[in-house]
């Protein structure tokens, strides 16, 4: 039981780190014009509220690392990041008034979301690997 709680805590913590990396990656893509270059109207402003929400959601998504996947850390981070990207594109953004995939923001919006989630997933997986897990 103690090992399971330790693993739960570690996975939540690396998920929070991944959420921070996701938020900063998405902000950087918007701030440095990458999203505009792709024709996507997505450039979040860096604020406490913006960071806090993504860090907490990242921690919850980090619990996916409890799944018994034995892939290489890079592949595991990239694969597990597809689930939060799917939730964003198919549930959360449509709840905010966008269509499925948020194509109203631009045709390449799913690519931007998947890339940002992959940044967070791979960063979390790398930190988990550094922890020896």
LUMKOL-981181 format. One record per residue: residue number from 1; z, x, y of N, C-alpha, C in turn; residue in three letters. Coordinates in steps of 0.05 Angstrom, whole numbers, plus 5000, padded with zeros to 4 digits. Layout:
N
{NUM; {Z; X; Y}; {Z; X; Y}; {Z; X; Y}; 'ALA'},
...
//
This chain:
133
{1; {5000; 5017; 4976}; {5000; 5000; 5000}; {5000; 5017; 5025}; 'UNK'},
{2; {5016; 5039; 5025}; {5017; 5056; 5048}; {4990; 5070; 5053}; 'UNK'},
{3; {4977; 5078; 5032}; {4950; 5091; 5036}; {4930; 5071; 5047}; 'UNK'},
{4; {4932; 5046; 5038}; {4913; 5025; 5048}; {4918; 5020; 5078}; 'UNK'},
{5; {4943; 5019; 5086}; {4949; 5015; 5115}; {4940; 5039; 5131}; 'UNK'},
{6; {4944; 5063; 5120}; {4935; 5087; 5134}; {4904; 5086; 5138}; 'UNK'},
{7; {4890; 5079; 5116}; {4861; 5077; 5118}; {4852; 5056; 5137}; 'UNK'},
{8; {4867; 5033; 5138}; {4861; 5012; 5156}; {4864; 5021; 5185}; 'UNK'},
{9; {4885; 5036; 5191}; {4890; 5046; 5218}; {4869; 5066; 5226}; 'UNK'},
{10; {4862; 5084; 5207}; {4842; 5105; 5214}; {4815; 5092; 5219}; 'UNK'},
{11; {4808; 5072; 5202}; {4782; 5059; 5206}; {4781; 5043; 5233}; 'UNK'},
{12; {4803; 5031; 5240}; {4804; 5017; 5266}; {4801; 5037; 5289}; 'UNK'},
{13; {4815; 5060; 5286}; {4814; 5080; 5308}; {4787; 5092; 5311}; 'UNK'},
{14; {4774; 5099; 5288}; {4747; 5110; 5291}; {4727; 5089; 5301}; 'UNK'},
{15; {4732; 5064; 5294}; {4716; 5042; 5304}; {4718; 5039; 5334}; 'UNK'},
{16; {4743; 5043; 5345}; {4747; 5043; 5374}; {4731; 5065; 5387}; 'UNK'},
{17; {4732; 5089; 5374}; {4716; 5111; 5385}; {4686; 5105; 5384}; 'UNK'},
{18; {4678; 5093; 5362}; {4650; 5085; 5360}; {4642; 5064; 5381}; 'UNK'},
{19; {4661; 5045; 5387}; {4656; 5025; 5407}; {4653; 5038; 5435}; 'UNK'},
{20; {4670; 5058; 5440}; {4668; 5073; 5465}; {4641; 5087; 5467}; 'UNK'},
{21; {4632; 5100; 5445}; {4606; 5113; 5445}; {4583; 5094; 5448}; 'UNK'},
{22; {4586; 5070; 5436}; {4565; 5049; 5439}; {4563; 5041; 5468}; 'UNK'},
{23; {4587; 5036; 5481}; {4587; 5027; 5508}; {4576; 5048; 5527}; 'UNK'},
{24; {4584; 5073; 5523}; {4573; 5094; 5541}; {4544; 5099; 5535}; 'UNK'},
{25; {4535; 5097; 5510}; {4507; 5100; 5504}; {4490; 5079; 5517}; 'UNK'},
{26; {4498; 5054; 5515}; {4483; 5032; 5527}; {4483; 5035; 5557}; 'UNK'},
{27; {4506; 5042; 5569}; {4507; 5046; 5598}; {4488; 5069; 5606}; 'UNK'},
{28; {4489; 5091; 5591}; {4472; 5114; 5598}; {4442; 5107; 5595}; 'UNK'},
{29; {4435; 5091; 5575}; {4407; 5083; 5572}; {4398; 5067; 5596}; 'UNK'},
{30; {4416; 5050; 5606}; {4409; 5034; 5630}; {4410; 5050; 5656}; 'UNK'},
{31; {4430; 5067; 5658}; {4434; 5083; 5682}; {4412; 5104; 5687}; 'UNK'},
{32; {4403; 5115; 5665}; {4382; 5136; 5668}; {4354; 5126; 5665}; 'UNK'},
{33; {4350; 5100; 5664}; {4324; 5088; 5665}; {4310; 5085; 5638}; 'UNK'},
{34; {4323; 5091; 5616}; {4310; 5088; 5590}; {4303; 5059; 5584}; 'UNK'},
{35; {4322; 5041; 5590}; {4316; 5012; 5584}; {4294; 5002; 5603}; 'UNK'},
{36; {4294; 5011; 5628}; {4273; 5002; 5646}; {4246; 5013; 5637}; 'UNK'},
{37; {4245; 5037; 5627}; {4221; 5049; 5616}; {4210; 5033; 5593}; 'UNK'},
{38; {4228; 5022; 5577}; {4219; 5005; 5554}; {4213; 4976; 5563}; 'UNK'},
{39; {4218; 4970; 5587}; {4213; 4942; 5597}; {4236; 4923; 5590}; 'UNK'},
{40; {4260; 4934; 5587}; {4283; 4917; 5579}; {4301; 4915; 5604}; 'UNK'},
{41; {4308; 4890; 5611}; {4326; 4885; 5634}; {4355; 4885; 5624}; 'UNK'},
{42; {4364; 4909; 5617}; {4392; 4912; 5607}; {4403; 4938; 5617}; 'UNK'},
{43; {4420; 4936; 5637}; {4433; 4960; 5649}; {4461; 4952; 5657}; 'UNK'},
{44; {4480; 4954; 5638}; {4508; 4946; 5644}; {4521; 4964; 5664}; 'UNK'},
{45; {4540; 4953; 5679}; {4556; 4968; 5698}; {4581; 4978; 5684}; 'UNK'},
{46; {4588; 5003; 5689}; {4611; 5015; 5676}; {4636; 5005; 5690}; 'UNK'},
{47; {4653; 4990; 5676}; {4677; 4979; 5687}; {4698; 4978; 5665}; 'UNK'},
{48; {4723; 4973; 5672}; {4744; 4972; 5653}; {4740; 4949; 5633}; 'UNK'},
{49; {4731; 4926; 5644}; {4726; 4902; 5627}; {4704; 4908; 5607}; 'UNK'},
{50; {4682; 4920; 5616}; {4660; 4927; 5599}; {4669; 4945; 5576}; 'UNK'},
{51; {4684; 4966; 5583}; {4693; 4985; 5563}; {4713; 4973; 5544}; 'UNK'},
{52; {4732; 4958; 5554}; {4753; 4947; 5538}; {4742; 4929; 5516}; 'UNK'},
{53; {4724; 4911; 5524}; {4713; 4892; 5504}; {4699; 4907; 5482}; 'UNK'},
{54; {4683; 4927; 5489}; {4668; 4941; 5468}; {4685; 4959; 5451}; 'UNK'},
{55; {4707; 4970; 5462}; {4725; 4986; 5447}; {4740; 4969; 5426}; 'UNK'},
{56; {4749; 4946; 5434}; {4763; 4928; 5415}; {4744; 4918; 5394}; 'UNK'},
{57; {4721; 4909; 5402}; {4701; 4900; 5381}; {4693; 4923; 5363}; 'UNK'},
{58; {4691; 4947; 5375}; {4685; 4971; 5358}; {4706; 4976; 5338}; 'UNK'},
{59; {4732; 4972; 5346}; {4753; 4976; 5327}; {4752; 4956; 5304}; 'UNK'},
{60; {4745; 4931; 5310}; {4742; 4911; 5289}; {4718; 4918; 5271}; 'UNK'},
{61; {4696; 4927; 5283}; {4673; 4935; 5267}; {4679; 4960; 5251}; 'UNK'},
{62; {4697; 4976; 5260}; {4705; 5000; 5245}; {4717; 4994; 5218}; 'UNK'},
{63; {4727; 4969; 5215}; {4738; 4961; 5190}; {4717; 4960; 5168}; 'UNK'},
{64; {4692; 4960; 5176}; {4670; 4961; 5156}; {4671; 4987; 5140}; 'UNK'},
{65; {4683; 5008; 5152}; {4685; 5034; 5138}; {4704; 5032; 5114}; 'UNK'},
{66; {4718; 5010; 5111}; {4735; 5006; 5087}; {4718; 4999; 5063}; 'UNK'},
{67; {4693; 4991; 5068}; {4675; 4985; 5045}; {4670; 5010; 5029}; 'UNK'},
{68; {4669; 5008; 5003}; {4666; 5032; 4986}; {4637; 5042; 4985}; 'UNK'},
{69; {4627; 5052; 5007}; {4600; 5063; 5008}; {4603; 5094; 5006}; 'UNK'},
{70; {4587; 5106; 4989}; {4589; 5135; 4984}; {4564; 5149; 4994}; 'UNK'},
{71; {4551; 5139; 5014}; {4528; 5152; 5025}; {4536; 5176; 5043}; 'UNK'},
{72; {4517; 5191; 5051}; {4522; 5213; 5070}; {4532; 5200; 5096}; 'UNK'},
{73; {4549; 5214; 5111}; {4562; 5203; 5134}; {4542; 5193; 5155}; 'UNK'},
{74; {4520; 5207; 5158}; {4500; 5199; 5178}; {4487; 5172; 5170}; 'UNK'},
{75; {4479; 5171; 5145}; {4467; 5146; 5135}; {4486; 5123; 5135}; 'UNK'},
{76; {4511; 5128; 5127}; {4532; 5107; 5127}; {4536; 5096; 5154}; 'UNK'},
{77; {4538; 5114; 5174}; {4542; 5104; 5202}; {4519; 5088; 5212}; 'UNK'},
{78; {4494; 5097; 5205}; {4470; 5082; 5214}; {4468; 5055; 5200}; 'UNK'},
{79; {4473; 5055; 5174}; {4471; 5030; 5159}; {4492; 5009; 5168}; 'UNK'},
{80; {4517; 5019; 5171}; {4538; 5000; 5179}; {4535; 4990; 5207}; 'UNK'},
{81; {4520; 5005; 5224}; {4516; 4996; 5251}; {4496; 4973; 5253}; 'UNK'},
{82; {4481; 4968; 5232}; {4462; 4946; 5232}; {4476; 4919; 5232}; 'UNK'},
{83; {4500; 4917; 5220}; {4514; 4891; 5219}; {4523; 4883; 5248}; 'UNK'},
{84; {4537; 4900; 5263}; {4544; 4892; 5291}; {4519; 4886; 5308}; 'UNK'},
{85; {4497; 4902; 5303}; {4473; 4897; 5319}; {4462; 4869; 5312}; 'UNK'},
{86; {4462; 4862; 5287}; {4453; 4835; 5279}; {4470; 4813; 5290}; 'UNK'},
{87; {4496; 4817; 5291}; {4514; 4797; 5303}; {4508; 4794; 5332}; 'UNK'},
{88; {4504; 4816; 5346}; {4497; 4815; 5374}; {4471; 4800; 5379}; 'UNK'},
{89; {4451; 4807; 5364}; {4424; 4796; 5369}; {4421; 4767; 5359}; 'UNK'},
{90; {4436; 4760; 5338}; {4432; 4734; 5326}; {4454; 4714; 5332}; 'UNK'},
{91; {4477; 4723; 5343}; {4498; 4705; 5348}; {4509; 4707; 5377}; 'UNK'},
{92; {4518; 4731; 5385}; {4532; 4733; 5410}; {4513; 4730; 5434}; 'UNK'},
{93; {4491; 4743; 5434}; {4472; 4739; 5457}; {4461; 4711; 5459}; 'UNK'},
{94; {4454; 4698; 5436}; {4446; 4670; 5439}; {4469; 4652; 5449}; 'UNK'},
{95; {4493; 4659; 5444}; {4516; 4643; 5454}; {4517; 4646; 5485}; 'UNK'},
{96; {4507; 4667; 5496}; {4507; 4672; 5525}; {4481; 4661; 5538}; 'UNK'},
{97; {4465; 4647; 5523}; {4442; 4633; 5535}; {4415; 4647; 5530}; 'UNK'},
{98; {4415; 4669; 5516}; {4390; 4683; 5509}; {4379; 4672; 5483}; 'UNK'},
{99; {4353; 4678; 5478}; {4342; 4670; 5453}; {4350; 4689; 5431}; 'UNK'},
{100; {4344; 4682; 5406}; {4350; 4700; 5384}; {4335; 4726; 5387}; 'UNK'},
{101; {4350; 4748; 5386}; {4338; 4774; 5391}; {4338; 4782; 5420}; 'UNK'},
{102; {4345; 4763; 5438}; {4346; 4768; 5467}; {4320; 4779; 5478}; 'UNK'},
{103; {4298; 4768; 5467}; {4272; 4777; 5476}; {4266; 4769; 5506}; 'UNK'},
{104; {4282; 4751; 5517}; {4279; 4744; 5545}; {4286; 4768; 5563}; 'UNK'},
{105; {4302; 4787; 5553}; {4308; 4811; 5568}; {4286; 4832; 5566}; 'UNK'},
{106; {4268; 4828; 5548}; {4246; 4847; 5544}; {4239; 4849; 5514}; 'UNK'},
{107; {4215; 4855; 5508}; {4206; 4856; 5480}; {4220; 4877; 5463}; 'UNK'},
{108; {4229; 4898; 5476}; {4242; 4920; 5461}; {4273; 4918; 5461}; 'UNK'},
{109; {4284; 4895; 5469}; {4313; 4892; 5469}; {4326; 4897; 5442}; 'UNK'},
{110; {4315; 4886; 5420}; {4327; 4892; 5394}; {4329; 4922; 5388}; 'UNK'},
{111; {4308; 4937; 5396}; {4309; 4966; 5392}; {4331; 4979; 5408}; 'UNK'},
{112; {4335; 4971; 5432}; {4356; 4982; 5449}; {4383; 4976; 5437}; 'UNK'},
{113; {4387; 4952; 5429}; {4413; 4944; 5417}; {4418; 4959; 5391}; 'UNK'},
{114; {4398; 4961; 5374}; {4401; 4976; 5349}; {4406; 5005; 5354}; 'UNK'},
{115; {4393; 5017; 5374}; {4398; 5045; 5380}; {4427; 5050; 5391}; 'UNK'},
{116; {4436; 5032; 5408}; {4463; 5034; 5419}; {4484; 5031; 5397}; 'UNK'},
{117; {4479; 5012; 5379}; {4498; 5008; 5357}; {4497; 5032; 5338}; 'UNK'},
{118; {4474; 5044; 5334}; {4471; 5067; 5317}; {4486; 5091; 5329}; 'UNK'},
{119; {4486; 5094; 5355}; {4501; 5115; 5368}; {4531; 5111; 5362}; 'UNK'},
{120; {4541; 5087; 5365}; {4569; 5082; 5359}; {4576; 5085; 5329}; 'UNK'},
{121; {4559; 5075; 5312}; {4564; 5077; 5283}; {4564; 5106; 5273}; 'UNK'},
{122; {4544; 5121; 5282}; {4543; 5149; 5274}; {4566; 5166; 5285}; 'UNK'},
{123; {4573; 5160; 5310}; {4596; 5174; 5322}; {4622; 5168; 5307}; 'UNK'},
{124; {4626; 5142; 5300}; {4650; 5134; 5285}; {4650; 5147; 5257}; 'UNK'},
{125; {4627; 5147; 5244}; {4625; 5159; 5218}; {4630; 5189; 5219}; 'UNK'},
{126; {4621; 5202; 5240}; {4626; 5231; 5243}; {4655; 5237; 5247}; 'UNK'},
{127; {4668; 5220; 5263}; {4697; 5224; 5267}; {4712; 5218; 5241}; 'UNK'},
{128; {4704; 5199; 5226}; {4717; 5193; 5201}; {4713; 5216; 5181}; 'UNK'},
{129; {4690; 5229; 5182}; {4685; 5252; 5165}; {4703; 5275; 5174}; 'UNK'},
{130; {4706; 5279; 5200}; {4724; 5300; 5210}; {4753; 5296; 5201}; 'UNK'},
{131; {4760; 5270; 5197}; {4787; 5264; 5188}; {4790; 5269; 5158}; 'UNK'},
{132; {4768; 5275; 5144}; {4769; 5281; 5116}; {4767; 5256; 5099}; 'UNK'},
{133; {4757; 5235; 5110}; {4755; 5209; 5095}; {4726; 5204; 5088}; 'UNK'},
//
